[in-house]
Amino acid sequence: VEYFRDQFAEENGAEDYSMIDHIPECITAEENEQMTKLPELEEVKRVVFNLNGNSACGPDGFTGHFFQYCWEIIGADITKVVKGFFCGQELPKFITHTNLVLLPKKENVKFFADLRPISLSSFINKIISRMVHERMILVLPNIISQNQAGFVKGRSITENILLAQEIIRDINRRNKDINVVVKLDMAKAYDRVS
């Protein structure tokens, strides 16, 4: 248990946020308005029916199939909850709670480090996440660097591996300037898959 406590504990949170002032604005007022506008019933319905109805349920026990099958009865209420989120209302805990499941990373599990935690969310949470995703996908090319490859549709992380090899080779050839290479422990980033 200590392994996961340490893995997910916040490490020395930032106290000085002045660096944010140096980040250029990449999203126009129109794009911001598109992303934050209140969703209509039809948009919520489209998202509900595009999600996998058979995916694992969250703590509430309701699968997407329930939401799809009962849409005519519950659609207006679900839309009201989603609109509430976009208005800044706090979501109730029964929506935000998740079930944590440990999946083995390899066949023979001996240590907690050999397990990957995933979160099983409620379907309403999945609806909201998908809506935010679909709206953000339109502006992501403006805010994600061309060098970012992992988890970006249409880009391959192997290109960045080759680029890193080239950079290291080039650094070894130079001797005039001081160069720095930083190796990051990516275990936390990749073990936080949900």
Secondary structure, 3 states (H helix, E strand, C coil): CHHHHHHHCCCCCCCCCHHHHHCCCCCCHHHHHHHHCCCCHHHHHHHHHHCCCCCCCCCCCCCHHHHHHCHHHHHHHHHHHHHHHHCCCCCCHHHHCEEEEEEECCCCCCCHHHEEEEEEECHHHHHHHHHHHHHHCCCHHHHCCCCCCCCCCCCCHHHHHHHHHHHHHHHHHCCCCCCCCCCCCCHHHHCCCC
